Every structure is written in C-alpha cells, then in structure tokens.
C-alpha cells in the first residue's frame, strides 16, 4: 500500500476483524526497531497521520488562528502516543510533537509523499536526535 494510506484503511483492507490499526502500528514499530530503522518508522506513522488528518496539507497561518491548530495538535498527540511507547523514544517523540503542536513546523499546503520527504527528514533531524 502507498505510504500515505492510513493504518485504519490498511487494517480494513486485510478484512480480519482481529487486526486493527493499533495492531499494525505496534507491528510496524516492533519490526522497525528490530531492524534498526526506527526513525523511518516514526516518520512513516507521521506521514500516514498527516494524510489522514490534514488531507488538504498543512494549514496556512490564518487557518491556524481560525481553528485549524486543533488538527495539528491532534496529529501531534496521536503520533506522540504511538511512538513514545517505543523504549527510549519518549523525549524524542515529545520534541517532534511539540514542534508540530505549535503549528509552525511545516509550510502551508505541505503534505509529505513519503518518509524521505526532504521537509520531514529535516524536521526530524532538528527535533528527533
């Protein structure tokens, strides 16, 4: 599936009642940690959440003032809760999420196409490490 497909959609596509987006999220992180590619998995989850929650792209500054900041905060909270569960990632997740929550992390209209998006990679380089 595309890197922008939500985990809810992926779980529904499997057609198994016992597999939810939560299970896919946990499995994605577990396998990535085992393979030593955790930061890419963290970016992957963020890409999927951004596409699910902000399909029109990152809000403009005017939209943030008008109430779209809530959507940014929801993305930050959902992503942080998922990623912070990984051992040793709490502080990293908090730094990335705080920058997202402020609503100024990304340019207006931006929506990453995948984990290697230059803006996303740069954001993680600034806040993850």
For each residue, the residues with C-beta under 8 A, 3 or more apart:
1: 5 9 10 13
2: 5
3: 44 47 48 113 114 115
4: 47 48 51 112 113 114
5: 1 2 9 10 48 51
6: 9 10 21 48 49 51 52
7: 10 11 21 24 25 28 45 48
8: 11 12 21 52
9: 1 5 6 12 13
10: 1 5 6 7 13 14 21 24
11: 7 8 14 16 19 20 21 23 24
12: 8 9 15
13: 1 9 10
14: 10 11 19
15: 12
16: 11 19
17:
18: 23
19: 11 14 16 23 24
20: 11 23 24
21: 6 7 8 10 11 24 25
22: 25 26
23: 11 18 19 20 26 27
24: 7 10 11 19 20 21 27 28
25: 7 21 22 28 29 45 82
26: 22 23 29 30 85
27: 23 24 30 31
28: 7 24 25 31 32 41 44 45
29: 25 26 32 33 38 41 42 45 82 83 85 86
30: 26 27 33 34
31: 27 28 34 35 41
32: 28 29 35 37 38 40 41 44
33: 29 30 36 38 41 86 87
34: 30 31
35: 31 32
36: 33
37: 32 40 41
38: 29 32 33 41 42 86 89
39: 42 43 124 128
40: 32 37 43 44 115
41: 28 29 31 32 33 37 38 44 45
42: 29 38 39 45 46 83 89 92 93 96 124 128
43: 39 40 46 47 115 120 121 124
44: 3 28 32 40 41 47 48 115
45: 7 25 28 29 41 42 48 49 79 82 83
46: 42 43 49 50 75 79 96 112 120
47: 3 4 43 44 50 51 112 113 114 115 117 120
48: 3 4 5 6 7 44 45 51 52
49: 6 45 46 52 53 75 78 79
50: 46 47 53 54 58 75 111 112
51: 4 5 6 47 48 54 55 111
52: 6 8 48 49 55
53: 49 50 71 74 75 78
54: 50 51 57 58 59 71 72 75 111
55: 51 52 111
56: 109 111
57: 54 108 109 110 111
58: 50 54 72 105 106 107 108 109 110 111
59: 54 63 64 68 69 71 72 103 108
60: 63 64 108 109
61: 64 65 108
62: 65 66
63: 59 60 66 67 68 108
64: 59 60 61 68 69 72 103
65: 61 62 69
66: 62 63
67: 63 70
68: 59 63 64 71 72 103
69: 59 64 65 72 73 103
70: 67 73 74
71: 53 54 59 68 74 75
72: 54 58 59 64 68 69 75 76 100 101 103 105
73: 69 70 76 77 101 103
74: 53 70 71 77 78
75: 46 49 50 53 54 71 72 78 79 100
76: 72 73 79 80 97 98 100 101
77: 73 74 80 81 97 101
78: 49 53 74 75 81 82
79: 45 46 49 75 76 82 83 93 96 97 100
80: 76 77 83 84 93 94 96 97
81: 77 78 84 85
82: 25 29 45 78 79 85
83: 29 42 45 79 80 86 89 92 93 96
84: 80 81 89 90 93 94
85: 26 29 81 82 89
86: 29 33 38 83 89
87: 33
88: 92
89: 38 42 83 84 85 86 92 93
90: 84 93 94
91: 94 95
92: 42 83 88 89 95 96 127 128 129
93: 42 79 80 83 84 89 90 96 97
94: 80 84 90 91 97 98
95: 91 92 98 99 127 128
96: 42 46 79 80 83 92 93 99 100 123 124 127 128
97: 76 77 79 80 93 94 100 101
98: 76 94 95 101 102 127
99: 95 96 102 104 105 123 126 127
100: 72 75 76 79 96 97 103 105
101: 72 73 76 77 97 98
102: 98 99 105
103: 59 64 68 69 72 73 100
104: 99
105: 58 72 99 100 102 123
106: 58 110 119 123
107: 58 110 119
108: 57 58 59 60 61 63
109: 56 57 58 60
110: 57 58 106 107 119
111: 50 51 54 55 56 57 58
112: 4 46 47 50 115 117 119 120
113: 3 4 47 117
114: 3 4 47 117
115: 3 40 43 44 47 112 120
116: 120 121
117: 47 112 113 114 120 121
118: 121 122
119: 106 107 110 112 122 123
120: 43 46 47 112 115 116 117 123 124
121: 43 116 117 118 124 125
122: 118 119 125 126
123: 96 99 105 106 119 120 126 127
124: 39 42 43 96 120 121 127 128 129
125: 121 122 128 129
126: 99 122 123
127: 92 95 96 98 99 123 124
128: 39 42 92 95 96 124 125
129: 92 124 125
